Amino acid sequence: MLTITNTHGFSYEKLVALYQTSKEVYMKERLHTIILSLDGYTSGEIARLIKRDEKTIRKWIHTFNKHGLKGLERKSLPGRPSKLQKPHR
């Protein structure tokens, strides 16, 4: 069973507070994963609860154990930014 082995100085309560105040959906999902793991859920159970692949859950837990919150941050995406903004008139 994959578990949280290093909270990098963050208490359970601090992680919950970060989850509750985070504006980034991707970070909320990753923090939720860490919190559920600390609550004793297995990676398979977490995957079923939040509708993610178990491999992804295991990756997030492993990355958090190794790098803390910094490891959960989204990496910049390669390529040019999309042109979703409307042109100025």
C-alpha positions as CSV (number, residue, x, y, z in Angstrom):
1,M,0.0,0.0,0.0
2,L,1.4,3.4,-1.0
3,T,1.2,5.9,1.9
4,I,2.3,9.4,2.7
5,T,5.7,9.1,4.2
6,N,6.7,12.7,4.3
7,T,4.4,15.7,4.9
8,H,7.3,18.2,4.4
9,G,6.3,20.0,7.6
10,F,2.6,20.3,6.7
11,S,0.1,19.2,9.3
12,Y,-3.1,17.4,8.3
13,E,-5.0,20.5,9.3
14,K,-2.8,22.8,7.2
15,L,-3.3,20.5,4.1
16,V,-7.1,20.6,4.6
17,A,-6.9,24.4,4.9
18,L,-4.9,24.6,1.7
19,Y,-7.4,22.4,0.0
20,Q,-10.3,24.5,1.2
21,T,-8.7,27.8,0.0
22,S,-7.1,26.7,-3.2
23,K,-8.5,28.4,-6.3
24,E,-6.8,26.0,-8.7
25,V,-8.9,23.0,-9.5
26,Y,-5.9,20.8,-10.4
27,M,-4.3,21.6,-7.0
28,K,-7.6,20.9,-5.1
29,E,-7.8,17.5,-6.7
30,R,-4.2,16.7,-5.9
31,L,-4.5,17.9,-2.3
32,H,-7.7,15.9,-2.0
33,T,-5.7,12.8,-3.0
34,I,-3.1,13.5,-0.3
35,I,-5.7,14.1,2.4
36,L,-7.6,10.9,1.4
37,S,-4.3,9.0,1.6
38,L,-3.6,10.4,5.1
39,D,-7.2,9.3,6.0
40,G,-6.1,5.7,5.2
41,Y,-7.7,5.2,1.8
42,T,-5.7,3.1,-0.7
43,S,-4.7,4.5,-4.1
44,G,-7.3,2.2,-5.7
45,E,-10.1,3.6,-3.4
46,I,-9.0,7.2,-4.1
47,A,-9.0,6.5,-7.8
48,R,-12.6,5.3,-7.7
49,L,-13.7,8.2,-5.4
50,I,-12.3,11.0,-7.6
51,K,-12.7,9.2,-10.9
52,R,-9.0,9.1,-11.8
53,D,-6.7,6.4,-13.0
54,E,-4.9,4.6,-10.1
55,K,-1.5,5.2,-11.8
56,T,-2.1,8.9,-11.6
57,I,-3.0,8.7,-7.9
58,R,0.1,6.7,-7.2
59,K,2.2,9.3,-9.1
60,W,0.8,12.2,-7.1
61,I,1.4,10.5,-3.8
62,H,4.9,9.5,-4.8
63,T,5.7,13.0,-6.0
64,F,4.3,14.6,-2.8
65,N,6.4,12.2,-0.7
66,K,9.5,13.3,-2.6
67,H,8.9,17.0,-3.3
68,G,6.0,18.2,-1.1
69,L,3.6,20.7,-2.5
70,K,6.1,21.9,-5.1
71,G,5.8,18.5,-6.7
72,L,2.0,18.8,-7.0
73,E,2.2,22.0,-9.0
74,R,1.3,21.9,-12.6
75,K,4.3,21.9,-15.0
76,S,4.2,24.5,-17.8
77,L,2.7,23.0,-20.9
78,P,4.9,22.8,-24.0
79,G,4.0,24.7,-27.2
80,R,2.6,28.0,-28.1
81,P,-0.3,29.5,-26.1
82,S,-3.7,29.0,-27.7
83,K,-5.4,32.0,-29.3
84,L,-8.6,31.8,-27.3
85,Q,-8.8,35.5,-26.6
86,K,-11.0,37.6,-28.8
87,P,-9.2,40.1,-31.0
88,H,-9.3,43.7,-30.0
89,R,-11.6,45.9,-32.1
